[in-house]
Amino acid sequence: ICWGRVYAIGPKQKDIKIGQYVCVSHGRWTRGVLIEDPEGEKTIRRIDTNDILLVSDNPIQDESIGRGL
């Protein structure tokens, strides 16, 4: 599983807001597109709403979640 920040949503999305963090099933995202903004480089990926496992308003500090522990 992997956590990522939401930067954009589709017009029909009602459950998730821009700025939230989502936990996604491993491998359930598209190839990334590298962009650069004032905060630095980012890789933007598209995911399907059905593959979102958890949603958080705060950044996740526990990196062990994505390490199979």
C-alpha positions in Angstrom: 0.0 0.0 0.0 1.1 3.6 -0.6 0.0 7.0 0.7 -0.3 10.0 -1.6 -1.7 13.6 -1.4 -4.7 14.5 -3.5 -4.0 17.4 -5.9 -7.0 17.2 -8.1 -10.3 15.3 -8.3 -12.9 14.5 -11.0 -16.2 16.4 -11.3 -18.2 13.5 -9.8 -16.0 12.9 -6.8 -17.9 13.7 -3.6 -16.0 11.7 -0.9 -12.5 13.0 -1.2 -11.2 16.6 -1.2 -8.1 18.2 -2.6 -5.3 18.3 0.0 -6.4 15.1 1.7 -4.1 12.0 1.8 -5.2 8.6 0.5 -3.9 5.1 1.0 -4.1 3.1 -2.2 -3.7 -0.6 -2.9 -0.2 -1.4 -4.2 0.2 -1.0 -7.9 -3.3 0.5 -8.4 -2.1 3.8 -10.0 -1.0 4.9 -13.5 2.5 5.7 -14.6 3.6 9.0 -13.2 4.0 12.4 -14.8 6.8 14.5 -13.3 5.9 18.1 -12.7 7.7 20.9 -10.9 6.0 23.6 -8.8 7.2 26.1 -6.1 7.4 23.3 -3.6 9.7 21.2 -5.8 9.4 18.2 -8.1 6.4 15.9 -7.8 5.1 12.8 -9.6 1.4 13.0 -10.4 -0.5 9.7 -10.8 -4.1 8.8 -11.5 -5.9 6.3 -9.3 -9.4 4.8 -9.3 -11.7 5.7 -6.4 -12.4 2.0 -5.9 -8.7 1.4 -5.0 -8.6 3.9 -2.1 -8.3 2.1 1.2 -8.1 5.0 3.7 -8.4 8.8 3.7 -6.7 11.2 6.1 -6.7 15.0 6.5 -3.1 14.9 7.8 0.1 13.6 6.4 1.0 10.1 7.5 4.1 10.0 9.7 4.3 6.2 10.1 6.2 5.0 7.1 6.1 1.3 8.2 2.6 1.0 6.6 4.2 0.8 3.2 7.0 -1.6 4.2 4.9 -4.7 4.7 5.2 -4.6 8.5 
